[in-house]
Amino acid sequence: IPAVTVPVCLVASFIALYAFGFSINLLTLLALVLCIGLVVDDAIVVVENIQRRIDLGEPPLVAAKRGTAQVAFAVLATTAVLVAVFLPVGFLEGNTGRLFRELSVALAAAVAISAFVALTLTPMMSSKLLKAHSKDEAGNNKPNRVSGWVNRQFDKVGRGYRRTLERTVHRTWLFGGLMVVAMVLAVVLFRFIPSELAPAEDRGSFQVLIDGPEGAGFDYTVGQMQQVERIIEPLIGEGQPIMRANPRVPGGFGASEEMHTGRISIFLQDWDQREQDTAAVAADMQKRLSGLTGVRARTQVSGGLVRSRGQPFTVVLGGPDYAEIAQWRDTLLARMQDNPGIVGADSDYKETRPQMRVDIDRERAADLGVSVAEVGNALETMMGSRQVTTFVDNGEEYDVLVQAGREGRASPADLEAIQVRSSSGDLVPLSNLVSLREVAEPGSLNRFNRLRAISISAGLAPGYPMGEAIAWTQKVVAEELPEHAQIEWKGESREFQQAGGAVLFTFALALLIVYLALAAQFESFIHPLGIMLTVPLGVLGALLGLWITGGTMNLFSQIGIVMLVGLAAKNGILIVEFANQLRDEGRSVHEAILESCSVRLRPILMTSIATIMGAVPLVLAGGPGSASRATIGVVIIFGVAFSTLLSLLVVPAAYALLAPFTRSPEAVAHELEKLEGQTPSVGGHG
């Protein structure tokens, strides 16, 4: 019966994606895979409760009605909590928000529909399909061999759990210490686990970037590129990791268009036709290219989430003048050379670009009646081209450019042959007005946030995370550069910092929304406190999973931790809500929490197992994007498992401590009804 909810909820997710104009892509498919383990939870809770009542002797139709009503509040509460967690993810800013907005919409739609199905279709099917288990001579249930073994294991676990709970439920000091230890461990692991924007993915391609001397021409760079191609050629073809290599001069594709740069796009064989991943092939290629002379070659592997055309690590130095910033640049580059994790560091400000400086003798130009503007226009027209008019042909407009022929601008001496017109109409040789000198200066003067700026870009060695590189750079800047030196980040580095802050804010917002949602549903600010204790347990489990598997704290693992806020709270809701029902029936707090935990143990374990099994394919599946999927799968598996096991002890202890100060919503409703009956209406009819 719970399996029927899967296609229904998946269809609902597709409808939601269509309504919002989203497409089917890797993230929406990831959401649909996660849905399979989540949407069956509500149906499992309903079916298990109906089956329990049938086994106690109620007719299936009656059991379906009463059993559904008994858990309806818990189903709605868990659904509201999960939707409340998923929605803030969709409000992340920047590229991160645009990427994960589709995931949050798909998950929220599926979970919301799953509650509707669990409270409508599931009871109807249960009333028709569920039957009481056959009885043996002693009157006990007599299921088949498989279900009998499963039931015996659940019963054995239940009895052991009940005995443990009876001994520990009132030892609040023990669980208080456990929560403190869990939070401390979570903080330690959070600082210890390396961080990055996204896991490195095997995209099957990488780039080889070539930089020649400043001012080198096209022919020189092409000749050097041919050397690089000869090094790459043995690795291309059948039985080799590379399928093809596409060279280009200049580098382009968002990078420099200078003629001293080049780029070779390397495309690898399919995943099943090679043994090495992209990072390994790129590292081997870097070793082969290290002996080149005449140019500098470096490999660049694209990140797992953002396709950046430049280097992944870029720091921007800003200050009052370029000379001082250049000194800071030299200091930082020297320190980067000593850091093996930062490779291929280079800046966009080089004082080595060969240039021809034209100095105008302004006094002589004035004596001859030639303005500085005329000299500038002549140089622009002859050497750089100048648009003088346009013409239209077949409805298309074309620019008309004027430029000297190639033979007239082949050498610096050709500048002196240019003539300019004076105010009297005479032609004056440019050689009478200017002097030429060759200089080496920066090719461009860049700014960032209105400051004079120099950018330093670099790659990161395999295994060296972005977070560590940024922390190291900030430390060096604080130690080596003056206080008025300003640093900013560009590209993937900037995206990493923005995404990290946005996810932390989303996590805090999710905690607040979940707490307020639970407070509204339970009509109490105290009950949600016990339920929310499951969150740090889930976070600790997720961090332990990342540490054990060698994972990193990245955008996908952080999104998984945000999801754990809702997933971990589900177990506490089932326990607390049923305990409140038992208290309404006259049970003491001690009896209510023991009975609630015993009855709700099976659905809690079943829903947790379903969620974990739904995430297992994310960890086991290979191919493109597997690293990102595995990260979120590890977080969910370890987080749900850890929070489930410990919350079965922590939540009852918290309830036993806090419940005497609370009442259930049902008790408040009875009191309100009683008071309304005793209080006459005033101020009109009501």
HELIX and SHEET records of a PDB file:
HELIX    1   1 PRO A    2  VAL A    4  5                                   3    
HELIX    2   2 THR A    5  ALA A   19  1                                  15    
HELIX    3   3 LEU A   26  LEU A   38  1                                  13    
HELIX    4   4 VAL A   40  ASP A   55  1                                  16    
HELIX    5   5 PRO A   60  VAL A   89  1                                  30    
HELIX    6   6 GLY A   94  LEU A  119  1                                  26    
HELIX    7   7 LEU A  121  LEU A  129  1                                   9    
HELIX    8   8 ARG A  145  THR A  168  1                                  24    
HELIX    9   9 THR A  172  PHE A  192  1                                  21    
HELIX   10  10 PHE A  218  ILE A  232  1                                  15    
HELIX   11  11 GLU A  233  LEU A  235  5                                   3    
HELIX   12  12 TRP A  271  GLN A  273  5                                   3    
HELIX   13  13 THR A  278  LEU A  289  1                                  12    
HELIX   14  14 TYR A  322  GLN A  337  1                                  16    
HELIX   15  15 ARG A  362  ASP A  367  1                                   6    
HELIX   16  16 VAL A  372  LEU A  379  1                                   8    
HELIX   17  17 GLU A  380  GLY A  384  3                                   5    
HELIX   18  18 ARG A  406  ARG A  409  5                                   4    
HELIX   19  19 PRO A  412  ALA A  417  5                                   6    
HELIX   20  20 LEU A  430  ASN A  432  5                                   3    
HELIX   21  21 MET A  466  GLU A  480  1                                  15    
HELIX   22  22 GLY A  491  PHE A  522  1                                  32    
HELIX   23  23 HIS A  527  MET A  532  1                                   6    
HELIX   24  24 THR A  534  THR A  549  1                                  16    
HELIX   25  25 LEU A  555  ASP A  584  1                                  30    
HELIX   26  26 VAL A  589  LEU A  620  1                                  32    
HELIX   27  27 SER A  626  LEU A  658  1                                  33    
HELIX   28  28 ALA A  659  PHE A  661  5                                   3    
HELIX   29  29 PRO A  665  GLN A  678  1                                  14    
SHEET    1   A 4 ILE A 242  ARG A 248  0                                        
SHEET    2   A 4 THR A 261  LEU A 268 -1                                        
SHEET    3   A 4 SER A 205  ASP A 211 -1                                        
SHEET    4   A 4 ARG A 296  GLN A 300 -1                                        
SHEET    1   B 4 ILE A 342  SER A 347  0                                        
SHEET    2   B 4 LEU A 451  LEU A 460 -1                                        
SHEET    3   B 4 PHE A 313  GLY A 319 -1                                        
SHEET    4   B 4 GLN A 486  LYS A 490 -1                                        
SHEET    1   C 3 ILE A 342  SER A 347  0                                        
SHEET    2   C 3 LEU A 451  LEU A 460 -1                                        
SHEET    3   C 3 ARG A 447  PHE A 448 -1                                        
SHEET    1   D 2 ARG A 353  ILE A 360  0                                        
SHEET    2   D 2 VAL A 434  GLU A 441 -1                                        
SHEET    1   E 2 ARG A 386  ASP A 393  0                                        
SHEET    2   E 2 GLU A 396  VAL A 402 -1                                        
SHEET    1   F 2 GLN A 419  ARG A 421  0                                        
SHEET    2   F 2 LEU A 427  PRO A 429 -1                                        
END                                                                             
